[in-house]
Amino acid sequence: MGFPYLRGHRRRVRHRREPDPFYTVFRHVVLLSAPLPVLLERVQTRLNNPYGRTDEQQNETRTYVRDVEPLLRAAATVELDAQMPVTALADAIEALI
């Protein structure tokens, strides 16, 4: 299947000693990622949620990107660029089904 939206994704095959129940329920675990400056800009300017506007909250976001995102990336079977248009992301995810 030739979906151009999937060109930038990374697909991983997991080999685990004991199957994780989460991975037996879902065919793919998708990580939507974006560079830190994009994430910070998004949380600072969104209108429907005040979180992300204070320096403390922005530092918390930086910490999550540094400490948590690598764990999420290691567990993901597919990573998509969250900077893609929403329709392209939806098409890419639909192509995985």
C-alpha positions in Angstrom: 0.0 0.0 0.0 1.6 3.3 -1.0 0.4 5.9 1.5 2.8 8.9 1.2 1.8 9.9 4.8 3.6 6.9 6.2 6.9 7.7 4.6 8.3 9.3 7.7 7.0 6.8 10.2 9.2 4.3 11.9 7.8 0.8 12.3 9.3 -1.6 14.9 8.9 -5.2 15.4 8.9 -6.1 19.1 10.4 -9.3 20.5 9.5 -9.7 24.1 9.9 -12.7 26.4 6.4 -12.3 27.9 3.8 -10.7 25.7 2.4 -7.5 27.1 -1.4 -7.7 27.2 -1.5 -4.1 25.8 0.3 -5.3 22.6 -2.0 -8.3 22.2 -5.1 -6.1 22.0 -3.8 -3.5 19.5 -2.0 -4.1 16.2 -0.1 -0.8 16.5 0.9 1.6 19.3 1.2 5.0 17.6 3.3 7.8 19.0 2.4 11.2 17.7 5.6 13.3 18.2 6.5 16.9 17.6 9.7 19.0 18.4 9.7 20.6 21.8 9.4 24.2 20.4 6.2 23.1 18.6 4.8 21.5 21.7 5.5 24.5 23.8 4.0 26.9 21.3 0.8 24.7 21.1 0.2 24.6 24.9 1.0 28.3 25.2 -1.5 29.4 22.6 -4.4 26.9 22.8 -7.7 28.5 23.9 -9.5 25.6 25.6 -7.0 24.7 28.3 -4.8 27.1 30.4 -2.1 24.5 31.1 1.3 25.3 29.6 1.3 29.1 30.0 3.5 29.4 33.2 7.2 28.9 33.3 6.8 26.0 35.7 4.4 24.2 33.4 6.6 24.7 30.4 9.6 23.3 32.4 7.4 20.3 33.2 6.7 19.8 29.5 10.5 20.0 28.8 11.0 17.3 31.5 8.4 15.1 30.0 9.9 15.3 26.6 13.3 14.6 28.0 12.4 11.7 30.3 9.1 10.2 29.2 9.1 10.6 25.4 12.0 8.2 24.9 10.1 5.6 26.9 7.0 6.2 24.7 9.1 6.0 21.6 10.7 2.7 22.7 7.2 1.2 23.2 5.7 2.5 20.0 5.3 0.4 17.0 4.7 3.4 14.7 5.8 7.1 15.1 4.0 9.8 13.2 4.9 13.5 12.9 2.2 15.4 14.7 3.1 18.5 12.6 1.3 16.8 9.6 -2.1 18.2 8.8 -4.9 16.5 10.8 -6.4 14.9 7.7 -3.0 13.4 6.8 -2.6 12.0 10.3 -6.0 10.5 10.1 -5.3 8.9 6.8 -2.0 7.6 8.1 -3.6 6.0 11.1 -6.5 4.7 9.0 -3.9 3.0 6.8 -2.7 1.1 9.8 -6.1 -0.5 10.5 
